[in-house]
Amino acid sequence: MKYIISQLTYFTRNKKAKRDTFLLFRFFLVLVFIITTYSILFHVLMLYEGKEFSWITGFYWTLTVMSTLGFGDITFKSDIGLIFSIVVLLTGIVYLLVMLPFTFIQFFYAPWLEAQEKARTPKELPEETKNHIIVTNLDPITINLIKKLSSSFDYEYVILVDELQKAQELYNLGYKAVWGDYGDPETYTRLRVHNAAMVIATNDDMINTSIAFTIREVCKTVPIITSANEEHSFDILKSAGSTHTFQFTKMLGKSLGRRTIGGVGANILWQHGQLLIAEAPAMRTALMGKTLAETKLREKTGATVVGVWERGHFESAKPQTIIDTSTVLVLAGSAQQLKNFDSYFSINCTNVSIDAPTLILGGGRVGNAAAEALEEQKIPYKIVEKNRTLTANKKDYIYGNAADISILRKSGIMEARSVIITTHNDDMNIYLTIYCRQLRPDVQIISRANGERTVSKLHRAGADLVMSYASMAANTIINLLNQEQMLMIVEGLSIFRASAQHSLAGKSLSENQIREETGCSVVAITREDKLVLNPDPFNPLELNDELILIGTAEAEKHFKERFGVSIH
């Protein structure tokens, strides 16, 4: 009953629906007038022929002829009567068989379907909604973010769409979508923005500015996260009310550039006080071919290897873990300990010429940001770009197609220390990865992935390191959303805190066998407001200790199930 009332309300309140209903009503009035006129003329002509019928019979004859049913039980004999029958028949074909269906569909059925879709696609959230995430655009970043929110975090989301048809499509695909105007303050009031945990705007810079500015009209406190394509948009978005603004393409490019071999050493991923988490590729170093036990890195540097990446797969560090060309070490330690590692790591870096360039395939925003990171590390580079306007008057740019072997040779592929693939097309990135791997089996290949599903494909194609644009941006946002549990930029690896409680207290880390049984590594302990880095595995834990652990989402789940402690 409530649904029917909402449909009727649409036809009485919507201006277009009211106009359509009035036009349909006028059409039916014209049709009634024609039928009535023909019924009267039927009586007149029948009397002319000397026959008499009731008024009901007149309407019956008119409708049967106009609808082309023509039962034939009542007919005219005179020529004028037959001509009249033909006129009634033709009128019926035009009005009943042609105009009536189209008029009914255009002015009633189609608006009714639209009203149904509008009723199905909500324009507001329930009043009790709180601690939810408002997303204003569905793109690879927010798709990845929604997956993480649904699987690992206790946050509801809603996607604001300014086009009804698009909102209906998302709603039919199973997304929680609402329809509203980005520039209308009432839209955000209906979305309970005052109770929201965060608003995330990843549209273009102008729309993001409008969204932030409009939200600040109704709510001054909700955190607003925006993306920016241009440098000058940072100040504009901040003035409009954005809490945090990120240039995700630049962040990605910088991260790719910092991971090239022969750089500054370990790349810092996360920091908490004195504790730093970093990663370092082992390719072309004296670490290759050795087990972790044989490297004696902890004894030499003080830093701890908590795990290794092998072509996108994270494994907990074990003494017998073998370091290969594709291995990326994940390290934990203080700034001095990582500096010690950098010194050891750099001194033993072999077979890399100081003048050997890093080859960047793609000269867009990501490629330029990667070049900036290489300049900071004083690493020479060459950028291959097929857009001539981007290469004009730039000494380190080479105009041409990266899929052309002559262009790659001209760029120095045979001498390059690393190849960074930065195009925005995943298919092209896979193609270039396979191509470069065939030309240089020993070169380090670092690739960008735009979609999360492409990450494993690029690893199979031969990439040593792959960074997902969507995952990196989504993790950055979640870091702000959930300050207590920091997800690192590297996909799938998280840092979390856990209380020792009775299940762990009284035993040492070695006795609890946390790494062996869960895959998580304890990188620090907070004890009496002091941070103990890389704690001694043989010292017993105390009841009030807070552990800082690193591991995959699956390892975190195993830890919680095994020890039954609270994670925060």
Phi, psi and omega per residue, in radians:
M1 nan -0.758 3.130
K2 -1.069 -0.655 -3.141
Y3 -1.143 -0.754 -3.137
I4 -1.107 -0.713 3.132
I5 -1.098 -0.707 3.132
S6 -1.119 -0.614 3.114
Q7 -1.203 -0.763 3.114
L8 -1.126 -0.650 3.109
T9 -1.070 -0.661 3.126
Y10 -1.051 -0.742 -3.091
F11 -1.301 -0.347 -3.125
T12 -1.678 -0.352 -3.062
R13 -1.916 -0.551 -3.133
N14 -1.289 2.242 -3.060
K15 -1.093 -0.808 -3.132
K16 -1.128 -0.733 3.129
A17 -1.125 -0.684 3.112
K18 -1.115 -0.724 3.134
R19 -1.151 -0.744 3.124
D20 -1.109 -0.722 3.131
T21 -1.115 -0.689 3.126
F22 -1.139 -0.716 3.112
L23 -1.134 -0.713 3.106
L24 -1.123 -0.678 3.118
F25 -1.121 -0.710 3.102
R26 -1.098 -0.691 3.131
F27 -1.081 -0.754 3.137
F28 -1.160 -0.592 3.086
L29 -1.116 -0.745 3.103
V30 -1.088 -0.730 -3.133
L31 -1.124 -0.730 3.109
V32 -1.122 -0.684 3.120
F33 -1.104 -0.759 3.138
I34 -1.104 -0.811 -3.121
I35 -1.082 -0.744 3.133
T36 -1.116 -0.760 3.138
T37 -1.078 -0.774 3.141
Y38 -1.150 -0.586 3.122
S39 -1.160 -0.684 3.106
I40 -1.160 -0.784 3.124
L41 -1.102 -0.598 3.071
F42 -1.000 -0.807 3.127
H43 -1.104 -0.737 -3.117
V44 -1.086 -0.806 -3.104
L45 -1.245 -0.587 3.077
M46 -1.170 -0.670 3.063
L47 -1.127 -0.614 3.083
Y48 -1.073 -0.612 3.125
E49 -1.516 0.028 3.101
G50 1.483 0.377 3.127
K51 -2.076 2.677 -3.132
E52 -2.375 2.283 3.137
F53 -2.301 2.835 3.126
S54 -1.315 2.887 3.120
W55 -1.139 -0.609 3.101
I56 -1.068 -0.711 3.128
T57 -1.115 -0.628 3.107
G58 -1.091 -0.788 3.108
F59 -1.163 -0.686 3.126
Y60 -1.048 -0.813 -3.132
W61 -1.112 -0.776 -3.111
T62 -1.045 -0.775 -3.103
L63 -1.230 -0.670 3.140
T64 -1.168 -0.641 3.130
V65 -1.295 -0.775 -3.116
M66 -1.134 -0.582 3.139
S67 -1.486 0.033 3.124
T68 1.155 0.255 3.039
L69 -1.246 -0.790 3.015
G70 0.815 1.183 -3.082
F71 -1.025 -0.502 3.080
G72 1.452 0.065 3.125
D73 -1.333 -0.331 3.077
I74 -2.244 2.100 -3.090
T75 -2.433 2.760 3.048
F76 -1.575 2.670 3.095
K77 -1.893 -0.497 -3.097
S78 -1.433 2.807 3.125
D79 -1.116 -0.727 -3.133
I80 -1.128 -0.577 3.086
G81 -1.209 -0.700 3.105
L82 -1.161 -0.694 3.078
I83 -1.076 -0.739 3.100
F84 -1.053 -0.700 3.117
S85 -1.094 -0.709 3.128
I86 -1.115 -0.758 3.126
V87 -1.058 -0.765 3.122
V88 -1.101 -0.727 3.137
L89 -1.094 -0.828 -3.140
L90 -1.134 -0.686 3.092
T91 -1.075 -0.721 3.136
G92 -1.122 -0.712 3.119
I93 -1.050 -0.765 -3.098
V94 -1.224 -0.843 -3.004
Y95 -1.464 -0.726 -3.052
L96 -1.565 -0.700 -3.057
L97 -1.595 -0.392 -3.116
V98 -1.924 -1.068 -3.003
M99 -1.263 -0.681 -3.074
L100 -1.076 -0.860 3.131
P101 -1.058 -0.788 -3.118
F102 -1.182 -0.689 3.115
T103 -1.129 -0.737 -3.138
F104 -1.130 -0.745 -3.134
I105 -1.163 -0.784 -3.053
Q106 -1.224 -0.719 -2.998
F107 -1.765 -0.111 3.115
F108 -2.321 -0.993 -2.999
Y109 -1.151 -0.832 3.135
A110 -1.089 -0.817 3.056
P111 -1.071 -0.578 3.119
W112 -1.163 -0.724 3.071
L113 -1.095 -0.706 3.108
E114 -1.094 -0.709 3.103
A115 -1.112 -0.653 3.086
Q116 -1.077 -0.819 -3.116
E117 -1.125 -0.682 3.114
K118 -1.146 -0.632 3.110
A119 -1.184 -0.599 3.137
R120 -1.308 -0.614 -3.131
T121 -1.597 1.878 -3.029
P122 -1.199 2.735 3.062
K123 -1.971 -0.038 3.120
E124 -2.662 2.896 3.115
L125 -1.850 2.724 3.097
P126 -0.999 2.631 -3.084
E127 -1.052 -0.548 -3.071
E128 -1.405 -0.041 -3.119
T129 -1.117 2.315 3.104
K130 -2.714 2.845 3.133
N131 0.970 0.652 -3.122
H132 -1.870 2.894 -3.131
I133 -1.884 2.231 3.078
I134 -1.772 2.079 3.140
V135 -1.931 2.326 -3.065
T136 -1.841 0.088 -3.134
N137 -2.792 2.394 3.086
L138 -1.770 1.914 -3.138
D139 -2.474 3.124 -3.125
P140 -0.933 -0.611 3.141
I141 -1.137 -0.910 -3.061
T142 -1.289 -0.494 3.040
I143 -1.085 -0.793 3.109
N144 -1.127 -0.700 3.132
L145 -1.100 -0.761 -3.141
I146 -1.087 -0.694 3.093
K147 -1.053 -0.761 -3.139
K148 -1.173 -0.715 3.135
L149 -1.103 -0.662 -3.095
S150 -1.283 -0.571 -3.014
S151 -1.654 -0.567 -2.969
S152 -2.189 -0.157 -3.051
F153 -2.296 2.659 -3.086
D154 -1.608 1.072 3.121
Y155 -2.277 2.357 2.994
E156 -1.584 2.734 3.139
Y157 -2.306 2.829 2.993
V158 -2.567 2.433 -3.130
I159 -1.789 2.104 3.084
L160 -1.548 2.183 -3.118
V161 -2.205 2.357 -3.093
D162 -1.602 0.004 3.088
E163 -2.082 2.223 -3.071
L164 -1.050 -0.784 -3.105
Q165 -1.071 -0.739 3.128
K166 -1.176 -0.676 3.098
A167 -1.094 -0.699 3.115
Q168 -1.130 -0.716 3.134
E169 -1.090 -0.785 3.124
L170 -1.139 -0.677 3.126
Y171 -1.100 -0.737 3.131
N172 -1.200 -0.436 3.103
L173 -1.426 -0.065 3.088
G174 1.761 0.043 3.098
Y175 -1.424 2.668 3.077
K176 -1.516 1.580 -3.037
A177 -1.967 2.534 3.022
V178 -2.225 2.735 -3.084
W179 -1.918 2.283 3.126
G180 -3.018 2.924 -3.117
D181 -1.550 2.195 3.135
Y182 -1.009 -0.583 -3.044
G183 -1.622 0.134 -3.110
D184 -1.818 2.052 3.129
P185 -0.996 -0.545 -3.135
E186 -1.109 -0.512 3.115
T187 -1.003 -0.791 -3.077
Y188 -1.348 -0.474 3.020
T189 -1.134 -0.736 3.120
R190 -1.184 -0.413 3.103
L191 -1.548 0.141 3.098
R192 0.988 0.846 -3.085
V193 -1.090 -0.465 3.128
H194 -1.114 -0.482 -3.116
N195 -1.763 0.026 -3.054
A196 -1.310 2.630 3.076
A197 -1.406 -0.525 -3.075
M198 -2.971 2.626 2.970
V199 -2.018 2.304 -3.098
I200 -2.119 2.036 -3.119
A201 -2.032 1.945 3.125
T202 -2.068 0.515 3.060
N203 -1.366 -2.872 3.061
D204 -1.312 2.966 -2.980
D205 -1.048 -0.700 -3.097
M206 -1.205 -0.748 3.118
I207 -1.163 -0.703 3.094
N208 -1.048 -0.697 3.110
T209 -1.098 -0.791 3.129
S210 -1.086 -0.730 -3.134
I211 -1.098 -0.858 -3.120
A212 -1.089 -0.755 -3.119
F213 -1.129 -0.706 -3.133
T214 -1.199 -0.733 -3.138
I215 -1.083 -0.666 -3.113
R216 -1.178 -0.239 3.033
E217 -1.216 -0.532 -3.055
V218 -1.957 -0.323 -3.109
C219 -2.604 2.151 -3.104
K220 -1.651 -0.231 -2.938
T221 -1.867 -0.451 -3.054
V222 -1.092 2.318 3.089
P223 -1.158 2.317 3.111
I224 -2.055 2.100 3.111
I225 -1.851 2.198 -3.119
T226 -2.216 2.664 3.005
S227 -1.770 2.657 3.131
A228 -2.298 2.381 3.084
N229 -1.586 -0.557 -3.070
E230 -2.002 2.617 -3.127
E231 -1.068 -0.755 -3.059
H232 -1.200 -0.206 -3.130
S233 -1.323 -0.308 -3.110
F234 -1.015 -0.913 -3.115
D235 -1.142 -0.652 -3.135
I236 -1.139 -0.797 3.137
L237 -1.144 -0.652 3.087
K238 -1.119 -0.741 3.115
S239 -1.138 -0.559 -3.140
A240 -1.277 -0.312 3.106
G241 2.163 0.077 3.136
S242 -1.188 2.333 3.129
T243 -1.366 -0.806 3.108
H244 -2.353 2.340 3.102
T245 -2.183 2.325 -3.099
F246 -2.214 2.457 2.971
Q247 -1.794 1.510 -2.955
F248 -1.096 -0.600 3.128
T249 -1.128 -0.664 3.113
K250 -1.215 -0.710 3.094
M251 -1.029 -0.742 -3.139
L252 -1.124 -0.805 -3.140
G253 -1.054 -0.754 3.110
K254 -1.068 -0.757 -3.128
S255 -1.116 -0.703 3.099
L256 -1.112 -0.767 -3.114
G257 -1.142 -0.603 -3.111
R258 -1.273 -0.248 -3.069
R259 -1.667 0.099 3.109
T260 -1.293 2.610 -3.121
I261 -1.277 2.648 3.127
G262 1.414 0.242 -3.140
G263 -1.548 -2.546 -3.068
V264 -1.339 -0.106 3.141
G265 1.962 -2.358 -3.079
A266 -1.159 2.372 -3.135
N267 -1.681 2.073 -3.081
I268 -1.231 2.225 3.132
L269 -1.826 -0.603 -3.019
W270 -2.741 2.577 -3.137
Q271 -2.458 2.388 3.054
H272 -2.448 1.786 -3.067
G273 1.083 -2.192 3.139
Q274 -1.441 -0.234 -3.087
L275 -1.437 2.231 3.079
L276 -2.149 2.450 3.011
I277 -1.963 2.250 -3.089
A278 -2.442 2.948 3.071
E279 -2.369 2.650 -3.119
A280 -2.587 2.221 3.084
P281 -1.231 2.474 -3.106
A282 -1.648 -0.081 -3.081
M283 -1.012 2.365 3.085
R284 1.060 0.599 3.050
T285 -2.096 2.956 3.118
A286 -1.230 -0.104 3.137
L287 -1.388 -0.365 -3.062
M288 -1.091 2.418 3.076
G289 1.479 -0.052 -3.140
K290 -1.823 2.782 2.976
T291 -1.496 2.853 3.124
L292 -1.070 -0.635 3.123
A293 -1.099 -0.646 -3.104
E294 -1.263 -0.487 -3.123
T295 -1.254 -0.524 -3.109
K296 0.902 0.723 -3.094
L297 -1.119 -0.680 -3.119
R298 -1.141 -0.723 3.132
E299 -1.162 -0.624 -3.073
K300 -1.439 -0.608 -3.011
T301 -2.041 -0.408 -3.052
G302 1.564 -0.290 3.119
A303 -1.397 2.680 -3.130
T304 -1.969 2.350 3.016
V305 -1.505 1.916 -3.079
V306 -1.597 -0.251 3.137
G307 3.136 3.017 3.116
V308 -2.370 2.559 3.003
W309 -1.725 2.294 3.038
E310 -2.189 1.678 3.135
R311 0.861 0.949 3.047
G312 1.540 -0.104 -3.136
H313 -1.897 2.172 -3.108
F314 -1.619 2.366 3.106
E315 -2.278 2.451 3.074
S316 -1.122 2.557 -3.117
A317 -1.305 2.278 3.072
K318 -2.275 2.664 -3.106
P319 -0.949 -0.576 -3.077
Q320 -1.570 0.035 3.113
T321 -1.091 2.214 -3.116
I322 -1.611 2.321 3.119
I323 -1.546 2.129 -3.076
D324 -1.987 -3.118 3.139
T325 -1.110 -0.548 -3.101
S326 -1.633 0.049 -3.083
T327 -1.294 2.367 3.000
V328 -2.092 2.095 -3.106
L329 -1.428 2.378 3.017
V330 -1.830 2.072 -2.985
L331 -1.984 2.628 3.032
A332 -2.285 2.386 3.126
G333 2.963 -3.092 3.099
S334 -1.446 3.027 3.130
A335 -1.066 -0.697 -3.139
Q336 -1.191 -0.684 3.125
Q337 -1.132 -0.713 3.100
L338 -1.219 -0.552 3.063
K339 -1.143 -0.703 3.065
N340 -1.061 -0.719 3.111
F341 -1.123 -0.755 3.131
D342 -1.023 -0.724 -3.136
S343 -1.115 -0.823 3.136
Y344 -1.129 -0.736 -3.090
F345 -1.123 -0.792 -3.079
S346 -1.218 -0.729 -3.098
I347 -1.060 -0.636 -3.076
N348 -1.616 0.128 3.123
C349 -1.268 2.116 -3.031
T350 -2.049 2.788 3.005
N351 1.081 0.437 3.073
V352 -2.143 1.953 3.121
S353 -1.244 2.498 3.112
I354 -1.054 -0.589 -3.091
D355 -1.535 -0.068 -3.121
A356 -1.152 2.179 -3.077
P357 -1.457 2.821 2.914
T358 -1.725 2.281 -3.089
L359 -1.667 2.150 3.114
I360 -1.887 2.066 3.136
L361 -1.713 1.820 -3.094
G362 2.055 2.080 -3.072
G363 -1.910 0.546 3.080
G364 -1.431 -2.734 -3.105
R365 -1.071 -0.749 -3.117
V366 -1.157 -0.787 3.138
G367 -1.087 -0.712 3.119
N368 -1.160 -0.666 3.115
A369 -1.166 -0.676 3.079
A370 -1.083 -0.684 3.111
A371 -1.115 -0.672 3.103
E372 -1.077 -0.742 3.126
A373 -1.113 -0.654 3.118
L374 -1.200 -0.648 3.091
E375 -1.098 -0.695 3.116
E376 -1.075 -0.543 3.133
Q377 -1.630 0.054 -3.138
K378 1.025 0.718 3.092
I379 -1.839 2.173 3.117
P380 -1.164 2.649 -3.094
Y381 -2.623 2.814 3.008
K382 -2.332 2.395 3.135
I383 -1.955 2.205 3.071
V384 -1.746 2.162 -3.092
E385 -2.494 2.318 -3.099
K386 -1.568 -0.092 3.069
N387 -1.571 1.946 -3.026
R388 -1.087 -0.591 -3.105
T389 -1.133 -0.478 -3.140
L390 -1.424 -0.278 -3.093
T391 -1.811 -0.094 -3.043
A392 -1.102 2.263 3.047
N393 1.011 0.582 3.100
K394 -2.155 2.101 -2.978
K395 -1.198 -0.546 -3.075
D396 -1.611 0.099 3.133
Y397 -1.778 2.489 3.066
I398 -2.160 2.130 -3.127
Y399 -1.385 2.275 3.095
G400 2.674 3.039 -3.135
N401 -1.554 2.204 -3.108
A402 -1.143 -0.296 3.116
A403 -1.453 -0.024 3.127
D404 -1.631 2.094 -3.067
I405 -1.080 -0.578 3.124
S406 -1.148 -0.630 3.107
I407 -1.191 -0.725 3.135
L408 -1.131 -0.724 3.115
R409 -1.135 -0.714 3.110
K410 -1.086 -0.570 -3.112
S411 -1.380 -0.261 3.119
G412 1.727 0.543 -3.116
I413 -1.043 -0.593 -3.054
M414 -1.326 -0.305 3.122
E415 -1.932 -0.121 -3.005
A416 -1.125 2.523 3.064
R417 -1.423 -0.552 -3.112
S418 -2.616 2.716 3.006
V419 -2.160 2.178 3.111
I420 -1.940 2.084 -3.096
I421 -1.797 2.086 -2.950
T422 -2.191 0.206 -3.081
T423 -1.170 2.791 -3.112
H424 -1.565 0.115 3.141
N425 -1.918 1.998 -3.085
D426 -1.108 -0.660 3.115
D427 -1.083 -0.724 3.099
M428 -1.140 -0.684 3.136
N429 -1.106 -0.701 3.098
I430 -1.121 -0.787 3.134
Y431 -1.032 -0.837 -3.107
L432 -1.178 -0.589 3.108
T433 -1.106 -0.842 3.120
I434 -1.089 -0.734 -3.111
Y435 -1.082 -0.861 -3.118
C436 -1.169 -0.614 3.134
R437 -1.165 -0.620 3.085
Q438 -1.206 -0.669 3.138
L439 -1.255 -0.689 -3.101
R440 -2.346 1.557 -3.129
P441 -1.064 -0.409 -3.035
D442 -1.746 -0.017 -3.064
V443 -1.417 2.599 3.044
Q444 -1.385 2.209 3.131
I445 -2.019 2.128 3.097
I446 -2.041 2.242 -3.039
S447 -2.275 2.609 3.006
R448 -1.544 2.455 2.995
A449 -2.131 2.239 3.135
N450 -1.481 -0.710 3.081
G451 -1.802 2.540 -3.080
E452 -1.105 -0.568 -3.109
R453 -1.191 -0.326 -3.099
T454 -1.393 -0.303 -3.047
V455 -0.992 -0.899 -3.112
S456 -1.148 -0.598 3.117
K457 -1.125 -0.721 -3.141
L458 -1.167 -0.636 3.069
H459 -1.116 -0.739 3.120
R460 -1.168 -0.520 3.138
A461 -1.263 -0.298 3.096
G462 2.180 0.056 3.126
A463 -1.263 2.398 3.101
D464 -1.417 -0.667 3.111
L465 -2.315 2.405 3.108
V466 -2.317 2.309 3.080
M467 -2.070 2.199 3.130
S468 -1.507 2.113 3.112
Y469 -1.043 -0.779 -3.102
A470 -1.162 -0.766 -3.111
S471 -1.182 -0.730 3.136
M472 -1.035 -0.824 -3.120
A473 -1.165 -0.743 -3.139
A474 -1.102 -0.731 3.115
N475 -1.128 -0.655 3.100
T476 -1.062 -0.739 3.131
I477 -1.170 -0.752 -3.137
I478 -1.137 -0.572 3.069
N479 -0.998 -0.666 3.115
L480 -1.336 -0.578 -3.102
L481 -1.248 -0.696 -3.049
N482 -2.214 1.441 -3.040
Q483 -1.114 -0.453 -3.077
E484 -1.319 -0.500 3.115
Q485 -2.118 1.846 -3.005
M486 -1.626 2.088 3.037
L487 -1.566 2.274 -3.107
M488 -1.377 2.928 3.138
I489 -1.111 -0.630 3.137
V490 -1.176 2.181 -3.032
E491 -1.073 2.331 2.996
G492 1.560 -0.042 -3.088
L493 -2.041 2.242 -3.088
S494 -2.275 2.723 3.034
I495 -1.963 2.354 -3.130
F496 -2.533 2.839 -3.139
R497 -1.914 2.615 3.110
A498 -2.599 2.445 3.094
S499 -1.359 2.504 -3.130
A500 -1.136 -0.823 3.135
Q501 0.923 -2.987 -3.030
H502 -1.286 -0.475 -3.078
S503 -1.229 -0.384 -3.109
L504 -1.993 -0.525 -3.043
A505 -1.120 2.574 3.117
G506 1.575 -0.251 3.114
K507 -2.050 2.695 3.093
S508 -1.426 2.938 3.086
L509 -1.058 -0.648 3.126
S510 -1.124 -0.704 -3.134
E511 -1.256 -0.614 3.126
N512 -1.267 -0.398 3.127
Q513 0.909 0.828 -3.104
I514 -1.088 -0.820 -3.096
R515 -1.167 -0.730 -3.076
E516 -1.183 -0.664 -3.015
E517 -1.622 -0.403 -3.076
T518 -2.114 -0.418 -3.056
G519 1.561 -0.049 3.098
C520 -1.545 2.656 3.101
S521 -2.111 2.315 3.071
V522 -1.457 2.009 -3.088
V523 -1.743 -0.299 3.125
A524 -2.869 2.812 3.071
I525 -2.302 2.294 3.022
T526 -1.652 2.025 -3.092
R527 -2.304 2.060 -3.128
E528 0.922 0.836 3.098
D529 1.121 0.265 3.064
K530 -2.000 2.451 -3.114
L531 -1.677 2.085 3.114
V532 -1.791 1.942 -3.102
L533 -1.439 2.518 3.098
N534 0.713 1.100 -3.021
P535 -1.039 2.660 3.108
D536 -1.114 2.155 -3.076
P537 -1.166 -0.177 -3.073
F538 -1.841 -0.041 3.080
N539 -1.484 2.353 -3.124
P540 -1.196 2.570 3.090
L541 -1.427 2.598 3.101
E542 -1.787 2.797 -3.016
L543 -1.065 -0.632 -3.073
N544 -1.638 0.144 3.106
D545 -1.167 2.520 3.013
E546 -2.022 2.122 -3.109
L547 -1.564 2.459 2.986
I548 -1.939 2.048 -3.024
L549 -2.091 2.770 3.071
I550 -2.269 2.441 3.141
G551 3.085 3.038 3.090
T552 -1.324 2.947 3.106
A553 -1.057 -0.653 3.121
E554 -1.171 -0.718 3.116
A555 -1.140 -0.684 3.091
E556 -1.062 -0.721 3.109
K557 -1.107 -0.764 3.113
H558 -1.077 -0.686 -3.138
F559 -1.089 -0.799 -3.126
K560 -1.113 -0.728 -3.135
E561 -1.214 -0.663 -3.065
R562 -1.253 -0.761 -3.025
F563 -1.855 -0.207 3.070
G564 1.069 0.572 -3.122
V565 -1.745 2.812 -3.134
S566 -1.419 2.324 3.116
I567 -1.880 2.365 -3.127
H568 -2.584 nan nan
